Amino acid sequence: MGEQPIYTTRAHVFQIDPTTKKNWVPASKQAVTVSYFYDSTRNSYRIISVDGSKVIINSTITPNMTFTKTSQKFGQWADSRANTVFGLGFASEQQLAKFSEKFQEVKEAAKLARDKSQDKGETLSNHSQEESGRDTPSSNRASSINGTDDEKFLHVEPEEAVLQTENEHLKSAIEQSNTSAKKWETELQTLRENNARLVDALQESSANVESWKKQLGACKEESDTLREKIAELEAQCNEANQEKQRNAQLSVRVQELEAELHDKEQELENLRKQAEIIPQLMAECESITTKLQTAESRNKELEGRVDGLQLDIDDSQQKQVNMKGELKKFMDMLDGKIDELHEFRQGLSKLGVDN
């Protein structure tokens, strides 16, 4: 069946700088597909990623590999065969956690496959030894079944047919055992070669341990730097949030001003409607002004007449005062005359009495 994908995700791919062994070099310009593949023929697992037509990750997973999370969305692992360190930047923590869990699962599966191969090699070795030890008893059994010439004459024909059939079965079983033994020897040789390659890889890994330690220290320093940058970005995010709050307040103020502007526009529209009545009001005002001027002219004339009448009244009052004075004098004189007349009458009366 060949290789089949068992898990696929997307991430930004990085490789450690082979010169400095500290800095990360982007292997892809954007997020690409990263997949776990299982080869049922070789019973092995690989991580493969392709950017266009370029293979940027081709890493066979071994039980000695370790996937390390260096930040919330970044992880890495070392591949001694490729002599590099791969790094993956994910879009979320969940994707990183899922990839890490899958790496551990595949690593355990690779370990079980290796242990199973070793057990199978030991079983094949023991089986080949047992088969070699069984050759002599089988031949003896065959000879005992066939018997001697004297014994053959003592058996009847049906028994001979059964014995010949069993003899054929035993021969075919022996041939199959020999074929299986050769097959097991071939597989054992293959396992020995694989073990030799694994030993070489282990020695190479041991030789690169110090290099990995240095790279780990560099990665830790880079992680600290990234944490500081993250703290700075968080501070900038806080400032951005404050700016958003200020913008929200300004938006509310703008809405209030727009509402006020709308009210002012309504008032202006009302004033415009009122302004359309102004010419009529001006005409009426001019008519009223003309009437008022006419009334003022008449009022002035009336005031002149009133002043003349007031003078006449004053003269008349003065004349009345004078006439009252003269009338009083006349009354006083009249009273005096009446008194004199009365006295004269009394004198006449007295004269009449005397006479």
Steps between C-alpha positions, in 0.01 A plus 500: 500500500801736547486816711168643615438836680367455855490863616524836322524860623634839384793694644790731417816290454845606627847340505791584725775704336774243419769767543408660831287214640300772679276691265193362324484515121148495344459200270162619370366845417158414640321226693530164319359151549691279747399130509581180687543201264501129589685249280335161556771324298790623713286557810642852534370854552607824333414872518479647150432857384508630142501866394396496135737247343768534771521250786585703812447225763579129458564376852476134603381474861710286735439411867792726600340817361332758725256774404546809720255788545707818524205741514122500491487454121849375406661157524815329371678164467848391398565257212849352522473334159418830332753673731261786573230624735149560368268763650127546447296813572128434540201732485363386838600317818250222423674416171838488676361275776341264244823478298702432817260225610519341154881517509507317834250243371703435183822486703351229725380310191851518351643370827255209504586423137872495585447275804279271293767477229763408759274234655422365155873475422563304818205271424628436148845415634357252751268353238784440255698322771200281583448413133864399461465278807189336360662377175639179652181387677302562183732283295494232766123517508488472124725197504297346778181560308642360181639202693730227368441284199409208721236706682346625176411150399316451827258793440205496271460747214254747669742555787784567255290764323428677830865491598609637164249784531627589846854480370417750224340736753808481720730573207295806399498621863879465514537695175271774632701513822822539303344775288372678812840469662665667200233772510556557872875512443448767231274704728746454786778634280277797410431563868871483576566758230220719641647461847840602364346809343321575826828466689663740254211742542526467879871572488434797275230621740740464793759699309246775437373519860730788587397680184134450593571628850656814357208540264263447793675778691475723196134409464441585865667838450289555192194390698582757770538764231168396348336516844631855541367587156168342592490712817570809289228397256258447789583849627440634151173306492398663827579840352302403192208398723516835678510671162195296398320615814588861420382446144176354634452806721575725204252302292234557766587871508483514120156339512388756757636782283327351197173494697554864602583587139179331391305707753672817378418409143136459602508842666666647191231344283234653723676836475510466124127434496450803722729704273263430213231692697734795568421690172130489585577610853724778363217623277264494792764676711542771236122546485486523877796741497318723250187489710709571808663798333157628399377448854807677635431796267143513617618460855733795456215705359279394788779582742520846342128539536518369856773750577282778355200377691713474812601863454137593449410300809774672696375839381144401576600378842690821562198695387281289725733572790487868420125484460471314828707772668290771350185303577612466858568866520161562348338262745682667783379834374154355450502363853607842623223662302249244627617562852466874442158442346399289793617764737318753290181293525543468869546876519189548292312260721607689805399823336159355419450389854599831632253671279 
